[in-house]
Amino acid sequence: MEYIADLLKIVLPAGLVIYGMYLTIMSFLKKEREKMLIDLKTQNTQTVLPIRLQAGERLCLLLERITPNNLIRRVNNPEYSARELYSLLLSEVREEFNHNLSQQVYFSDETWEGVRRAMESVVTIVNTAMQDMNENARGLDLAKRIFQITLEQKNDAIQLALKEVKSEIRIYF
């Protein structure tokens, strides 16, 4: 019996010391893991944040460039027929959008959907204006009709998309 008591006097304190060391080491490893995660997130933020800001700038530029007023000013020529201007406008909108498709990676699905709706809204405006034109209409007539439709709109999809992009960018500041 005395042998078991002596054995317990040795094993019990040794077990407590080993358990204490185990808790200390696990605590240390947990803190090190958390520190590594924080460092990784910091490095990730330093790398991704400028790219996301640049993507936001590009989306804002896209939305401004496809605004009917800016679009018409950029591509309009008084000598164009309505059909020529129509083709140029649609081509320009689609080209701008396709050029910026990769920016959707940096934004939420809702924000990107707003950008897509804005682009579709401009295409719809141009299509609607062209439907009102006769065969001999000039580009200037189409431009006037587009401006008129734009002024009659109650919800401006481009402005809504710009607000979404800007609000998502502001999250990081």
C-alpha angles and dihedrals in degrees: 000000000000088000091059092048091051090047091051090049088058102035098044097056090041090052091049091050091049091048090049090050090049092053092046094049093046090050091049093048091048091052091047091051091050091049091051091050091051091049091048092050091048092051090045091051092049090053102038101038096068090047092050091049090051090049089052091051090050092050091049089049091049091051092047092047094052094047103120094238094052093039094054093045090053100049105023121115119177090227095060120105117230090256092053093048090046092054092046093049094050091045092050094049093049093045092051092048095046090048090059101039093111091063090076088079090071098049138063120264090249093055093046090048088054090053090049091049090051091053091047090048091057091048089050092050092050092046092048092049091049091052089060092054126093123223095266096048119131126228089252090061091052091048091051091050092049090051090049093051090047091053091049093054116106099196116043106207092195093056091047091051091048090053091050093050093046094047091051090050091049090060088077095054 
